[in-house]
Amino acid sequence: MHTRHVQRAHAFACLNCGHGREGAYDIDVTMDEHARITTAYRVDGERAPSPLQSPQRPACESHKIRIMRPPRRVRTPA
């Protein structure tokens, strides 16, 4: 088996209540001897569901979530 570790960040906006947040995920991508790929998402070392397959806003329980690239930091001139 071959495992590759990657990090991804996403920005989320709830289309129901308007709440927005950013999330960073550690992802272990494993390919087994039959070329099947599995992924395991982790947040702060704890296993988490994929934010792309099952997005949900816990406070309002909405599944109407917009997933975007995280905002880029803009440097202002000093």
N, C-alpha and C positions, 0 to 999 in steps of 0.2 A: 504494500500500500504506500501511496505517496501523499503526503499532506503538505499543503501550502498555507501559510498564515498571511492574511491581508487585513488592512484596516480601511474602513469606509465611514464617511460621515454623510448624514442627510439632514435636511430641514423639513419639518412637518407643519402643516396648517390644518386645523379642524374646520371643515366647511359648515359645521353645525353651530359651534359656539365661538369660532374665531381664534381660539388659543393657538399659539405657535411655539415651537421648540426645536432645538437641534439635538441630534443624537449621534454619538460615535460608537462604532461597533467593531469588535475584533472578530474576524471570521476565519474559521478553519475549514479549508476546502480539501476534501479527501477523495482520491480516486482509488478504487479497489482493483483487484486483479482481473475483474470482468469489465473494467472501464466504466463502472457506475460511479457517479459523482454524488457526494453528500456534503452538506454544509452544516456547520454548527456556529451559531451566533452567540457572542458573549458581550455583556455590558458589565464593567467593573468586575470581571472575573466570574460572573454568574451567567449561566446559560439563559438565553432569551429567545423568544420567537422571532422569526424573520420579520423585520419591519416592512418588507416589501410584499410579503404574502398575506399577512394578517394585521394590517394597520388598524389601530383603535385608540381613541382618546379615552383613557380610564375614567375621567371625571364625569363626562356626559355620555359615555358608552357609545359614541358615534363611530361608525365605520367609514364615514365620508371624510377621508383624509387626503389632502394633497401632499405629495412627496416631491421635494425639490432638491436641487443641489444646495449645499450649505452656502450661506453668504460668504463672499470673499472679504477678507479684511482689507480695508482701504487705508493706506498710509497718508496722513496729511502732512504737508510740508511744515517743517519746524520753524 
